[in-house]
Amino acid sequence: MIDILPTIGLNNTLGILSENITKSDSFLVEVYLDVFLLVLLIWFLNREFEISYRLSFHGNAQAAKDKCSVERLKNQAEWLLHNIIPKHVVEQLKNNSARYSEDVKDAGIIFASVTNFSEMYDESFMGGVEYLRVLNELVGDFDELLDQERFSMVEKIKTIGSTFMAASGLNLSERNGNNTEHLFQLMEFALTLQGVMDNFNAHLLSFNLEMRIGYNFGDVTAGVIGTKKLLYDIWGDAVNIASRMDSTGVKGKIQVPATCLPLLSQRYNFEHRGKVFVKGKDMMDVYLLAGRKQEGVTETT
Ligand SMILES: Nc1ncnc2c1ncn2[C@@H]1O[C@H](COP(=O)(O)OP(=O)(O)OP(=O)(O)O)[C@@H](O)[C@H]1O
């Protein structure tokens, strides 16, 4: 009996001990498991985050690339459009469902014709290709002038065969309240065309191209024709007279009608040519530009 009691006590203690050990083991296992699950969750979330970050980085890079190419295409399209139609008209076309026409007061117009180009043009030589190259180079030189700030209000309208047609003051917002400055700009442009022509001739072997210029100003209607292959042009009596000033003009000279004199003679000298017959107008009094008036000194053309 005496021997049995301590045994029972030991057994109880061992039982309690082993129960405690089992409890703390399972607690530890649970803690390890939780920690493991937590680490797994963090790893999984981290991975998911990295994948989505990489995807969004790739997406952003692709979007930036696409945006660049769309921007480039848009710029190319605008560049093409601005080469066909003046900038201020493009803006109005965008806002007004591809329709544009406007009455413009006191626009300047010139027609500059290479009078003897047809003499040079010879289809028997390379189908005329060589001569077209010459015309293309000359018109290219004229076009380049339009990039100069001093001709900012001058707009090329088109070429008609070997005639270069330009106008000024068509963008009313550019005039800044001054309705005559663009007309002087256009006359300076016409004078510069003559200079370009002289320079061109100096480099042209065995041929001398001749140019005749008609100048006028007045009211015109500007508009865009068609919805495909758009054509920007100007029309009106003032345009017809400018064309007639060219066709009835004199080689190497700039001819203007008498109506332009009061304004233009503020800066230029003219010689009276007399009367010429202009279809639809009968006889018109016309003048040839003699040179610039510069601070009392006369510069002759
Ligand atoms: N927008 C324009 N572009 C090119 N040329 C023009 C323009 N407007 C008028 N002209 C030219 O001005 C000239 C005078 O025109 P107008 O209407 O007085 O006569 P027309 O009888 O039509 O011309 P033509 O006798 O040459 O056939 C014409 O040669 C015409 O081609």
The ligand as a Tripos MOL2 file, in Angstrom:
@<TRIPOS>MOLECULE
LIG
   31    33     1     0     0
SMALL
NO_CHARGES

@<TRIPOS>ATOM
      1 N1         -8.6140   80.8580 -108.8930 N.pl3     1 LIG1
      2 C1         -8.0270   81.0140 -110.0560 C.ar      1 LIG1
      3 N2         -6.9960   80.2330 -110.3950 N.ar      1 LIG1
      4 C2         -6.3610   80.3650 -111.5730 C.ar      1 LIG1
      5 N3         -6.6980   81.2600 -112.4940 N.ar      1 LIG1
      6 C3         -7.7320   82.0600 -112.2210 C.ar      1 LIG1
      7 C4         -8.4500   81.9800 -110.9840 C.ar      1 LIG1
      8 N4         -9.4460   82.9020 -111.0150 N.ar      1 LIG1
      9 C5         -9.3410   83.5280 -112.2100 C.ar      1 LIG1
     10 N5         -8.3310   83.0350 -112.9350 N.ar      1 LIG1
     11 C6         -7.9010   83.4180 -114.2710 C.3       1 LIG1
     12 O1         -8.1470   84.7530 -114.4690 O.3       1 LIG1
     13 C7         -8.3990   84.9820 -115.8440 C.3       1 LIG1
     14 C8         -9.4990   85.9770 -115.9650 C.3       1 LIG1
     15 O2        -10.7120   85.3590 -115.6720 O.3       1 LIG1
     16 P1        -12.0790   85.8650 -116.3170 P.3       1 LIG1
     17 O3        -13.1780   85.2020 -115.5710 O.co2     1 LIG1
     18 O4        -12.0670   87.3450 -116.3680 O.co2     1 LIG1
     19 O5        -12.0300   85.4040 -117.8060 O.3       1 LIG1
     20 P2        -12.3460   84.0270 -118.4850 P.3       1 LIG1
     21 O6        -13.1900   84.2900 -119.6590 O.co2     1 LIG1
     22 O7        -12.8750   83.0650 -117.4810 O.co2     1 LIG1
     23 O8        -10.9090   83.6000 -118.8670 O.3       1 LIG1
     24 P3        -10.3010   83.0590 -120.2290 P.3       1 LIG1
     25 O9        -10.6200   84.0790 -121.2800 O.co2     1 LIG1
     26 O10        -8.8350   82.9570 -119.9440 O.co2     1 LIG1
     27 O11       -10.9710   81.7520 -120.4540 O.co2     1 LIG1
     28 C9         -8.6970   83.6410 -116.4620 C.3       1 LIG1
     29 O12        -7.6600   83.2990 -117.3570 O.3       1 LIG1
     30 C10        -8.7370   82.7050 -115.3180 C.3       1 LIG1
     31 O13        -8.1610   81.4730 -115.6330 O.3       1 LIG1
@<TRIPOS>BOND
     1     1     2 1
     2     2     3 ar
     3     2     7 ar
     4     3     4 ar
     5     4     5 ar
     6     5     6 ar
     7     6     7 ar
     8     6    10 ar
     9     7     8 ar
    10     8     9 ar
    11     9    10 ar
    12    10    11 1
    13    11    12 1
    14    11    30 1
    15    12    13 1
    16    13    14 1
    17    13    28 1
    18    14    15 1
    19    15    16 1
    20    16    17 2
    21    16    18 1
    22    16    19 1
    23    19    20 1
    24    20    21 2
    25    20    22 1
    26    20    23 1
    27    23    24 1
    28    24    25 2
    29    24    26 1
    30    24    27 1
    31    28    29 1
    32    28    30 1
    33    30    31 1
@<TRIPOS>SUBSTRUCTURE
     1 LIG1         1 GROUP 0 **** ****
